[in-house]
Amino acid sequence: MSSSLSINLRRLRKRMNLTQEKLAEIVGISRNAYRSIETGASLPRVSTLSAIAKTLHVSAFDLTADVPELKALRFRSLKTLTSAQRAEREQIKVEVAAWLDDFNDLEGLLAERSAYKFEGPDLPSNPKETARKARQILDVAEDECVPDICGLLESAGIKIYLLESNLKEFFGLSVGFDDGGPAIAVNVEESIPVERRIFTAAHELGHLLLHMESYYADQDEEDRAQENEASIFASYFLMPQPYFERVWSEGSGLNMVDNVLHAKRRFHVSYKTVLRRLIDEHDVDGDLLYKEFYRHYRQRYGKNLTFKEEPEAYVASKDEPNLLDPNDFIEDRLSRLVRKALENNRISISRAAEILNISPEEMRERVTGWEMFG
Protein backbone atom coordinates (compact mmCIF):
# COMPACT_ATOMS: atom_id res chain seq x y z
CA MET A 1 0.00 0.00 0.00
CA SER A 2 2.80 2.46 0.87
CA SER A 3 4.13 2.62 -2.70
CA SER A 4 0.68 3.36 -4.17
CA LEU A 5 -0.06 5.80 -1.35
CA SER A 6 3.12 7.77 -1.92
CA ILE A 7 2.63 8.01 -5.68
CA ASN A 8 -1.04 8.96 -5.33
CA LEU A 9 -0.29 11.54 -2.65
CA ARG A 10 2.29 13.29 -4.75
CA ARG A 11 0.09 13.32 -7.85
CA LEU A 12 -3.00 14.61 -6.01
CA ARG A 13 -1.06 17.16 -3.97
CA LYS A 14 0.50 18.61 -7.14
CA ARG A 15 -2.97 18.77 -8.72
CA MET A 16 -4.11 20.99 -5.85
CA ASN A 17 -0.95 23.14 -6.15
CA LEU A 18 -0.05 22.45 -2.54
CA THR A 19 3.46 22.20 -1.15
CA GLN A 20 4.26 19.45 1.35
CA GLU A 21 4.53 22.13 4.03
CA LYS A 22 1.13 23.66 3.23
CA LEU A 23 -0.66 20.31 3.11
CA ALA A 24 0.91 19.28 6.41
CA GLU A 25 -0.21 22.58 7.96
CA ILE A 26 -3.83 22.09 6.81
CA VAL A 27 -3.89 18.49 8.05
CA GLY A 28 -2.28 19.44 11.37
CA ILE A 29 0.96 17.44 11.24
CA SER A 30 4.59 18.46 10.83
CA ARG A 31 6.18 18.75 7.41
CA ASN A 32 8.62 15.97 8.30
CA ALA A 33 5.75 13.70 9.31
CA TYR A 34 3.96 14.35 6.03
CA ARG A 35 7.16 13.93 4.03
CA SER A 36 7.69 10.51 5.62
CA ILE A 37 4.21 9.48 4.50
CA GLU A 38 4.63 10.74 0.94
CA THR A 39 8.04 9.11 0.52
CA GLY A 40 6.73 5.81 1.90
CA ALA A 41 8.98 5.86 4.97
CA SER A 42 6.01 5.59 7.32
CA LEU A 43 2.28 4.83 7.25
CA PRO A 44 -0.29 7.39 8.46
CA ARG A 45 -2.89 6.90 11.14
CA VAL A 46 -6.44 6.39 9.88
CA SER A 47 -7.42 9.84 11.15
CA THR A 48 -4.46 11.44 9.36
CA LEU A 49 -5.25 9.60 6.15
CA SER A 50 -8.86 10.80 6.32
CA ALA A 51 -7.76 14.38 6.91
CA ILE A 52 -5.37 14.26 3.94
CA ALA A 53 -8.08 12.77 1.72
CA LYS A 54 -10.54 15.49 2.74
CA THR A 55 -7.99 18.21 1.96
CA LEU A 56 -7.29 16.71 -1.46
CA HIS A 57 -11.04 16.28 -2.21
CA VAL A 58 -10.78 12.52 -2.67
CA SER A 59 -11.64 9.44 -0.65
CA ALA A 60 -9.19 7.46 1.46
CA PHE A 61 -9.67 4.66 -1.07
CA ASP A 62 -8.42 6.97 -3.85
CA LEU A 63 -5.24 7.55 -1.86
CA THR A 64 -4.50 3.85 -1.44
CA ALA A 65 -5.79 2.57 -4.79
CA ASP A 66 -3.43 0.57 -6.98
CA VAL A 67 -1.39 2.69 -9.31
CA PRO A 68 -2.30 2.22 -13.00
CA GLU A 69 0.52 0.90 -15.19
CA LEU A 70 1.44 1.32 -18.81
CA LYS A 71 3.03 -1.43 -20.89
CA ALA A 72 2.91 -0.14 -24.48
CA LEU A 73 4.93 2.96 -23.66
CA ARG A 74 7.81 4.77 -25.34
CA PHE A 75 9.48 6.91 -22.67
CA ARG A 76 13.24 6.83 -22.88
CA SER A 77 16.37 8.80 -22.24
CA LEU A 78 19.71 9.15 -23.98
CA LYS A 79 21.38 9.64 -20.60
CA THR A 80 21.58 7.58 -17.42
CA LEU A 81 19.04 8.86 -14.90
CA THR A 82 19.70 9.52 -11.22
CA SER A 83 17.51 7.86 -8.59
CA ALA A 84 15.56 11.11 -8.17
CA GLN A 85 15.03 11.37 -11.92
CA ARG A 86 13.85 7.76 -12.04
CA ALA A 87 11.33 8.53 -9.30
CA GLU A 88 10.06 11.52 -11.29
CA ARG A 89 9.89 9.33 -14.38
CA GLU A 90 7.71 6.78 -12.55
CA GLN A 91 5.46 9.57 -11.34
CA ILE A 92 5.00 10.79 -14.92
CA LYS A 93 4.07 7.28 -16.03
CA VAL A 94 1.42 7.05 -13.30
CA GLU A 95 0.03 10.48 -14.15
CA VAL A 96 -0.23 9.60 -17.84
CA ALA A 97 -1.81 6.21 -17.09
CA ALA A 98 -4.44 7.80 -14.82
CA TRP A 99 -5.21 10.48 -17.42
CA LEU A 100 -5.55 7.86 -20.18
CA ASP A 101 -7.89 5.73 -18.05
CA ASP A 102 -10.08 8.77 -17.38
CA PHE A 103 -10.08 9.77 -21.04
CA ASN A 104 -11.08 6.31 -22.24
CA ASP A 105 -13.77 6.00 -19.55
CA LEU A 106 -15.24 9.33 -20.62
CA GLU A 107 -15.21 8.38 -24.30
CA GLY A 108 -17.03 5.16 -23.44
CA LEU A 109 -19.55 6.97 -21.25
CA LEU A 110 -20.43 9.37 -24.06
CA ALA A 111 -19.96 6.84 -26.89
CA GLU A 112 -17.61 9.27 -28.62
CA ARG A 113 -14.48 7.39 -29.58
CA SER A 114 -12.46 8.89 -32.41
CA ALA A 115 -11.34 6.61 -35.24
CA TYR A 116 -7.59 6.26 -35.69
CA LYS A 117 -6.90 7.51 -39.21
CA PHE A 118 -3.54 5.76 -39.57
CA GLU A 119 -4.79 2.26 -38.77
CA GLY A 120 -5.45 1.06 -42.31
CA PRO A 121 -2.95 2.59 -44.72
CA ASP A 122 0.48 1.03 -45.18
CA LEU A 123 3.09 3.69 -44.53
CA PRO A 124 6.59 3.79 -46.02
CA SER A 125 9.58 3.19 -43.75
CA ASN A 126 11.42 6.29 -44.97
CA PRO A 127 10.66 9.13 -42.49
CA LYS A 128 10.44 11.81 -45.19
CA GLU A 129 7.99 9.75 -47.25
CA THR A 130 6.04 8.82 -44.13
CA ALA A 131 5.72 12.52 -43.27
CA ARG A 132 4.41 13.27 -46.76
CA LYS A 133 1.91 10.39 -46.57
CA ALA A 134 0.78 11.40 -43.07
CA ARG A 135 -0.02 14.92 -44.26
CA GLN A 136 -2.09 13.44 -47.10
CA ILE A 137 -4.03 11.22 -44.70
CA LEU A 138 -4.70 14.23 -42.46
CA ASP A 139 -5.72 16.30 -45.48
CA VAL A 140 -3.01 18.93 -45.01
CA ALA A 141 -2.08 20.42 -48.37
CA GLU A 142 1.53 20.46 -49.53
CA ASP A 143 1.56 24.28 -49.41
CA GLU A 144 -0.18 24.52 -46.04
CA CYS A 145 1.36 24.86 -42.59
CA VAL A 146 0.10 22.69 -39.75
CA PRO A 147 -2.30 25.18 -38.14
CA ASP A 148 -3.09 23.45 -34.83
CA ILE A 149 -1.13 20.28 -34.27
CA CYS A 150 -3.01 19.27 -31.12
CA GLY A 151 -6.39 19.60 -32.83
CA LEU A 152 -5.07 17.89 -35.96
CA LEU A 153 -3.78 14.86 -34.05
CA GLU A 154 -6.92 14.63 -31.92
CA SER A 155 -9.02 14.60 -35.09
CA ALA A 156 -6.90 11.63 -36.19
CA GLY A 157 -7.81 9.63 -33.07
CA ILE A 158 -4.65 10.41 -31.07
CA LYS A 159 -5.17 11.59 -27.50
CA ILE A 160 -3.01 14.54 -26.41
CA TYR A 161 -1.93 15.21 -22.83
CA LEU A 162 -0.11 18.37 -21.72
CA LEU A 163 1.81 17.90 -18.48
CA GLU A 164 4.38 19.89 -16.53
CA SER A 165 7.55 18.22 -15.29
CA ASN A 166 10.98 19.42 -14.23
CA LEU A 167 12.57 16.17 -15.36
CA LYS A 168 15.70 17.24 -17.20
CA GLU A 169 15.56 16.89 -20.99
CA PHE A 170 12.11 15.29 -20.92
CA PHE A 171 10.00 16.70 -23.74
CA GLY A 172 7.41 14.02 -24.42
CA LEU A 173 6.36 10.38 -24.65
CA SER A 174 3.83 8.28 -26.49
CA VAL A 175 1.56 5.34 -25.66
CA GLY A 176 0.53 2.48 -27.96
CA PHE A 177 -2.78 0.71 -28.52
CA ASP A 178 -2.49 -1.93 -25.77
CA ASP A 179 -2.84 0.73 -23.07
CA GLY A 180 -5.76 2.57 -24.60
CA GLY A 181 -3.76 4.76 -26.96
CA PRO A 182 -2.52 5.94 -29.27
CA ALA A 183 -1.67 8.91 -27.13
CA ILE A 184 1.02 11.56 -26.93
CA ALA A 185 2.08 13.45 -23.80
CA VAL A 186 4.04 16.68 -24.17
CA ASN A 187 5.92 18.49 -21.43
CA VAL A 188 4.70 22.10 -21.27
CA GLU A 189 6.91 23.17 -18.39
CA GLU A 190 7.42 26.94 -18.51
CA SER A 191 11.05 26.88 -19.68
CA ILE A 192 10.25 24.76 -22.77
CA PRO A 193 9.45 27.01 -25.77
CA VAL A 194 6.15 26.47 -27.55
CA GLU A 195 8.11 25.77 -30.75
CA ARG A 196 9.74 22.82 -29.00
CA ARG A 197 6.37 21.53 -27.76
CA ILE A 198 5.00 21.53 -31.30
CA PHE A 199 8.07 19.70 -32.60
CA THR A 200 7.77 17.15 -29.77
CA ALA A 201 4.17 16.34 -30.72
CA ALA A 202 5.26 15.75 -34.33
CA HIS A 203 8.30 13.78 -33.15
CA GLU A 204 6.15 11.40 -31.08
CA LEU A 205 3.77 11.01 -34.02
CA GLY A 206 6.82 9.88 -35.96
CA HIS A 207 7.50 7.19 -33.37
CA LEU A 208 3.88 6.02 -33.50
CA LEU A 209 4.00 5.67 -37.27
CA LEU A 210 7.56 4.39 -37.70
CA HIS A 211 8.40 2.44 -34.54
CA MET A 212 5.24 0.88 -33.12
CA GLU A 213 7.11 -2.39 -32.55
CA SER A 214 9.39 -0.63 -30.02
CA TYR A 215 6.75 0.32 -27.42
CA TYR A 216 7.91 -1.35 -24.21
CA ALA A 217 7.53 0.37 -20.84
CA ASP A 218 10.49 -1.45 -19.29
CA GLN A 219 12.95 -0.17 -21.91
CA ASP A 220 14.71 2.99 -20.70
CA GLU A 221 17.59 3.41 -23.12
CA GLU A 222 16.89 5.37 -26.27
CA ASP A 223 17.68 4.15 -29.76
CA ARG A 224 19.60 6.99 -31.39
CA ALA A 225 18.78 5.84 -34.92
CA GLN A 226 15.05 5.78 -34.17
CA GLU A 227 15.27 9.17 -32.46
CA ASN A 228 16.91 10.59 -35.56
CA GLU A 229 14.21 9.10 -37.80
CA ALA A 230 11.44 10.57 -35.63
CA SER A 231 13.12 13.99 -35.77
CA ILE A 232 13.43 13.82 -39.55
CA PHE A 233 9.74 12.87 -39.74
CA ALA A 234 8.78 15.81 -37.51
CA SER A 235 10.81 18.27 -39.56
CA TYR A 236 9.27 17.23 -42.89
CA PHE A 237 5.79 16.85 -41.41
CA LEU A 238 5.89 20.44 -40.18
CA MET A 239 7.94 21.80 -43.12
CA PRO A 240 7.34 19.89 -46.38
CA GLN A 241 10.41 20.47 -48.53
CA PRO A 242 8.81 22.06 -51.65
CA TYR A 243 6.90 24.53 -49.49
CA PHE A 244 9.97 25.24 -47.35
CA GLU A 245 12.03 25.97 -50.48
CA ARG A 246 9.36 28.36 -51.72
CA VAL A 247 9.23 30.24 -48.42
CA TRP A 248 13.03 30.38 -48.22
CA SER A 249 13.26 31.62 -51.80
CA GLU A 250 10.65 34.33 -51.16
CA GLY A 251 12.89 35.75 -48.44
CA SER A 252 16.14 35.30 -50.35
CA GLY A 253 16.77 39.06 -50.43
CA LEU A 254 16.46 39.43 -46.65
CA ASN A 255 19.23 39.41 -44.10
CA MET A 256 20.02 35.76 -43.31
CA VAL A 257 18.75 36.09 -39.73
CA ASP A 258 15.51 37.70 -40.87
CA ASN A 259 14.91 34.96 -43.44
CA VAL A 260 15.49 32.21 -40.85
CA LEU A 261 13.14 33.90 -38.38
CA HIS A 262 10.55 34.47 -41.10
CA ALA A 263 10.58 30.74 -41.95
CA LYS A 264 10.50 29.86 -38.24
CA ARG A 265 7.36 31.91 -37.75
CA ARG A 266 5.70 30.60 -40.91
CA PHE A 267 6.07 26.96 -39.92
CA HIS A 268 5.78 27.34 -36.11
CA VAL A 269 9.14 25.69 -35.50
CA SER A 270 12.36 26.72 -33.77
CA TYR A 271 15.13 28.55 -35.56
CA LYS A 272 17.31 25.46 -35.01
CA THR A 273 14.81 23.35 -36.98
CA VAL A 274 15.13 25.80 -39.88
CA LEU A 275 18.94 25.78 -39.68
CA ARG A 276 18.96 21.98 -39.56
CA ARG A 277 16.91 21.85 -42.77
CA LEU A 278 19.30 24.22 -44.50
CA ILE A 279 22.23 22.08 -43.43
CA ASP A 280 20.59 18.86 -44.64
CA GLU A 281 19.24 20.08 -47.98
CA HIS A 282 21.85 22.63 -49.05
CA ASP A 283 25.05 20.84 -48.08
CA VAL A 284 26.03 23.69 -45.76
CA ASP A 285 28.73 23.31 -43.11
CA GLY A 286 26.70 23.12 -39.87
CA ASP A 287 29.28 24.65 -37.53
CA LEU A 288 29.87 27.53 -39.92
CA LEU A 289 26.14 28.19 -40.40
CA TYR A 290 25.45 28.35 -36.66
CA LYS A 291 28.48 30.59 -36.14
CA GLU A 292 27.35 32.98 -38.86
CA PHE A 293 23.74 32.98 -37.65
CA TYR A 294 24.76 33.92 -34.11
CA ARG A 295 27.14 36.60 -35.43
CA HIS A 296 24.47 38.15 -37.66
CA TYR A 297 21.90 37.98 -34.86
CA ARG A 298 24.26 39.76 -32.47
CA GLN A 299 24.94 42.49 -35.04
CA ARG A 300 21.26 42.93 -35.87
CA TYR A 301 19.74 42.83 -32.38
CA GLY A 302 22.68 43.86 -30.22
CA LYS A 303 22.60 40.82 -27.95
CA ASN A 304 23.82 37.25 -27.80
CA LEU A 305 21.45 34.36 -28.37
CA THR A 306 21.82 31.37 -26.07
CA PHE A 307 21.41 27.91 -27.54
CA LYS A 308 18.24 27.21 -25.49
CA GLU A 309 16.63 30.57 -26.24
CA GLU A 310 14.18 31.30 -29.05
CA PRO A 311 14.91 34.70 -30.66
CA GLU A 312 12.51 37.55 -31.13
CA ALA A 313 10.59 37.16 -34.37
CA TYR A 314 11.38 39.39 -37.33
CA VAL A 315 8.54 41.87 -37.80
CA ALA A 316 8.13 42.06 -41.57
CA SER A 317 4.87 44.00 -41.34
CA LYS A 318 2.23 45.04 -38.84
CA ASP A 319 0.49 41.71 -39.54
CA GLU A 320 3.46 39.60 -38.44
CA PRO A 321 2.57 37.97 -35.09
CA ASN A 322 4.84 37.90 -32.05
CA LEU A 323 6.60 34.87 -30.68
CA LEU A 324 4.48 31.80 -30.13
CA ASP A 325 2.88 31.62 -26.71
CA PRO A 326 1.13 28.76 -24.82
CA ASN A 327 -2.18 29.54 -26.55
CA ASP A 328 -0.60 28.35 -29.80
CA PHE A 329 -0.36 24.84 -28.35
CA ILE A 330 -3.57 23.81 -26.59
CA GLU A 331 -5.37 20.49 -26.22
CA ASP A 332 -9.15 20.87 -25.97
CA ARG A 333 -10.95 17.63 -26.84
CA LEU A 334 -10.92 16.22 -23.31
CA SER A 335 -12.29 19.50 -21.96
CA ARG A 336 -15.14 19.38 -24.47
CA LEU A 337 -16.01 15.82 -23.47
CA VAL A 338 -15.95 16.76 -19.78
CA ARG A 339 -18.25 19.71 -20.40
CA LYS A 340 -20.71 17.53 -22.33
CA ALA A 341 -20.72 14.85 -19.63
CA LEU A 342 -21.16 17.46 -16.90
CA GLU A 343 -23.99 19.29 -18.65
CA ASN A 344 -25.77 15.99 -19.27
CA ASN A 345 -25.41 15.02 -15.59
CA ARG A 346 -23.21 12.03 -16.42
CA ILE A 347 -20.44 13.09 -14.04
CA SER A 348 -20.15 15.33 -10.98
CA ILE A 349 -18.18 18.54 -10.52
CA SER A 350 -15.60 16.69 -8.42
CA ARG A 351 -15.25 13.96 -11.05
CA ALA A 352 -14.87 16.59 -13.78
CA ALA A 353 -12.13 18.28 -11.76
CA GLU A 354 -10.38 14.94 -11.24
CA ILE A 355 -10.41 14.15 -14.97
CA LEU A 356 -9.03 17.58 -15.88
CA ASN A 357 -6.49 17.42 -13.05
CA ILE A 358 -7.62 20.69 -11.49
CA SER A 359 -9.13 21.61 -8.13
CA PRO A 360 -12.93 21.57 -7.59
CA GLU A 361 -12.78 25.34 -7.03
CA GLU A 362 -11.11 25.89 -10.40
CA MET A 363 -13.67 23.57 -11.98
CA ARG A 364 -16.53 25.64 -10.58
CA GLU A 365 -14.91 28.80 -11.94
CA ARG A 366 -14.65 27.17 -15.35
CA VAL A 367 -18.34 26.22 -15.28
CA THR A 368 -19.25 29.80 -14.37
CA GLY A 369 -17.34 30.95 -17.45
CA TRP A 370 -19.23 28.46 -19.64
CA GLU A 371 -22.58 29.71 -18.35
CA MET A 372 -21.84 33.27 -19.45
CA PHE A 373 -22.09 32.17 -23.08
CA GLY A 374 -24.98 29.75 -22.75
N, C-alpha and C positions, 0 to 999 in steps of 0.2 A: 504493500500500500504506500510506503514512504516515497518510492520513486515516482509513482503516479501523482501523489499529493504534491510533491515538490514541483513537478513540471506543470501541473494544473494551477498551482498557486502563482507561479511566476507569470504564466500566460494571462490569467485573469486579473492579477494585480496590474500588469502593464496595460491591459485593456481599460482599466479604470484610471490610468495615469497617476497611480499612487506609488510613492517610494516605499521601501521597506520601513523606513522610520515613521512615515505618516500612517501607514496601515497599522503598525504596532501601536501607535498612539491612540488611534480610534478604537482598537480592540481592547486596549488597556494592558498591554504587556510591553516588556522592554524590546528594543530593537534587536539586541543579541538573541533574545528568546525567539523572536519571530524569524530571525535569520537562520537559526538552528532548525526550525521547522521547514523553511523553504528549501534549505540545502539538504534536508533529509537526515540531519544529524540527530534529531530527536522527534518524537511524536507528540502532538498536542493533546491536551485534555479535551474531553467531549465539549465542555462549555466554551473552551477557546476555539475549537473548530467551528462550533455553531456561530460564534461571534464573528469569526473571519468570513464565514459563508454569508452571513447577513450583510456585512460591509461590502462584499463583492457582488451582492444581488444574485446569489446562486444558492443551491441547496448543498448540504454537507455531502450528499451523494455525488454531486457534480465535482466536488473537490477531490474525492477519492476514486472517481471512476477510472477505469482502465484507459490508458493513453492510446489513441488511434495510431496505427502504424501504416507506413507506405512501403510497398515492395517494388512497384514499377516506377522507380524514381531515378532521375539523373541530377545529382547534386554533388559536384566534385570540386576538387581544388588542385591547382598545380603545385602547391606548396604543402609541406607537412604542418598540420595544425597543432597548436598547443592544447593542453587539457581544457583550458577555459574556452578556447575556440570550438573544440569538439562539443562541449556542453551547449554552447550557443547554437551550434549546428543542429544538435538533437532537438533543441527547443523550436527551431524553425521548422523542422520536419513535423513536429507535433502540431504546431500552429497551422501549417498548410493542410495536414490531414484532417484536422477538425473543421477548417473552412470548407474543404472539399466535401466532407460528409454533409455539412449543413446545406451546401449548394445543391448537391444531388437530392437530398431529402426535399428541398423546396421545389425543385423541378418536378419531382414525382408528385408532390402534393398538388401542384397546379397543372400537372400534365403538360408541361411546356419544356420538353427536352429539345435542344437544337441538334439538327443533323450535322454530322462531321463531313465536311465537303471533300476532304482528302482521302476518304476511306476507299473509294472505288478505283480512281485512276492510278495507273502505274506511273511512277515518277522516275526520271532518269537519275543515275547515281552522281552525275557531275553537278556540283553545287550551283554553278552559274545557270545551267539548263534547268535545274530544279527550281531555282528562283524565278526564271522566266515562266515556267509551267504553272507555278503557284500563283503568280499574278494573273495568269489567264483564268485559272479556276476561280479566283476571287473577283474576277471581272474588273481588274484594274488595268486600264489602258497603258500601252507602252510609253505614251507621252504624258502620263499622269503620276503625280506624287502620291504616296500613301497618305491620305488625309487624316485618318484617325486609326492608328494601328490597333488600339484596344478594341474599338468598335468593330473593325474589320475582322479581327481574329475571333471575337465573340460571335459574329454573324456566321463564321465558319464552323461553329460548334466547339471552340476552344475556350475553356474557362480562364479568366484572367484574375490574378490576385496581386494586389499591391500591398507590400509589407515593408516595415521599417526595421532594419537591423544594423548594428554597428560591427558586424562580423567583417573583418578586414578582407577586401577584395572579393566580397560576395555581391554579385550583381543580379543573379537570377537562377532559377531551376525550372525543371519541367517534370510532369507526371504523365505516365502512360495510361493505357486503357484499363489495365487490371485493377487499378485503384480508383476508378471512377473518372479518369481523365478522358481525353487529353486536357491538360491544364498547364498554364505557365504562371509562375510567380516571379515578380520583379521587385527588387529592392528599391524603394523610393526614399531612402534615408536622405536627409537634407543636403548632404555634401555631394551627392551623386547628381550630375547635371541631367536635365530632362532628355537631352540628346543621347546620353548614354542609356537611359531607361528605354527609349524607343529602340535603340540598337539591340539591347538585351532581349526585348520581346521578339524581334526578328531573328536573333541568334538562336533562341530557344525553339522557335518555329523550325529553324534549320535542323536542329537535333531531332525534333519530332518527325520530320520528313525524311531525313537521311540516316538516322542512327537508332531507329526504334528497337533494334535488337540489343541495344546496349543499356537498357533501362533496368538497373539493378541497384536497390537501395543500399546494399552492403559494400558497394564499390566506391571508394573514396578518391582514388587517384585518377586524375584526368588523362585522357588520351589527347596528346597534343595535335596529332593529325586530324582527329575528329573536331577538335576545337577550331582548328584552322579552316576546315571545310564549312563549319557552321558560321564562322565569321565571313567567309567569302559569300555564302548564301545570303546572309543579312545585308551585306554591302550591295549586292546586285538586286536583291528584292526591293530595297529602299531606293536604289539609284540604278535603274536599268541603263546599260552602257550607251545605247544610241541616244537616249534622252539626256544622259549626263554629258555626252560629247556636244550635243546641241547647246545646252546651257553654258558649258565651258567656252564654247566658241562664241556665243553671244557676248560674253564678257571679256573677250580676248584683248580688247583695247584698254581694259582697266589695269590699275596697279595689281600685281600678283596677289597681295593680301586681300584686296577688295574682291577680286574674282573668287578666291577661295571662300571668303565669308558669304558672298552672294550665293554660291552653290550650296554652302552649308545651310543657309536659311531656306533655300528653295526645297531641299530634300529632307529637312528636319534631322540632320545628322551632325556629328561633331566635325570640327575642322580637320581632325586627324583622320577621319574616315575619308574625307575628300582628298587629303594628301596621299593616303594609302592608295586610292584609286589612280591618282596621277602617277605614282611610282610603278604600279602594276601594269598599267596600260600604255605608258609613254616611255618606258625604259629609262626612267630618271633615277639618278643616284639618290637614294633615300636620305642618307646623312647630309648631303649637300642641300637637298630640298628643304629639310627641316631647318637647317642652319640659315638658309636664305629667307625662309618664311619668318623666322623669329627676328632676324635682322630688319627686314622690311616692316614688320609689325612695330618694332621698337621705334624706328624712324617715323612711322606714320602716326602712332598714338602716344609716343613719348613715355612708354612704360614697357617693362619686360612681361612676357607671358609665361606663366609656369606651365609645366607639362599637364597638370591636372585641371587647369583652368580653361573654361570656354571664353573666347574673346567677345568683346562687344561686336554686335552685328554692324556691317556696313550699311549706312542709310542712303540708299540710292535715290529715294524720293520720299515724299511725305507718306506714301502708302506702304513703305517697307516696315514690317512689324519689328518689335524689339526682340530681345533674346527670348527663347522658349521659356515658359514658366510651367509650374505643375498642372495648370489647367489645360495644357496641350497634351497631357498624358493622363487620362482619367478612365477608369473602368466604371460602367454604370448598369450593366445588365442585372447583376445581383440586387442592386438597390431597387430596380424596377420590379423585380419579382417579389422582394420583401414588401414593397408598397402595395402591390396587388393582393398579396396574401393577407396583409394587415387590414386593408380596406374591405376585404371579403370575410373578415372575422375567422380566418383560417389559422392565424397565429396571434399571440399576445404581444403587447409592447415589449415586455422583457425578453421574449423569444426573438423578436425582431432585432433588438439591441444586441443580443448574443450572436446572431447570425452576422450582423454587420460589424461586430467587434467594437462596439461603442457602449458608453454608459446609458442606462435607462433615461437619465436626464437629457442627454444629448439626443436620444431617440425621440423624446417628447418634443424637443425644440424643432427637430426635423419635421415631425408631423404637423406642428403649428405652421411651419413654412409651406407645407403642401396645401394646407387648408386655405391659405390666402388666395390661391389660384384655382380653387375648386377641384 
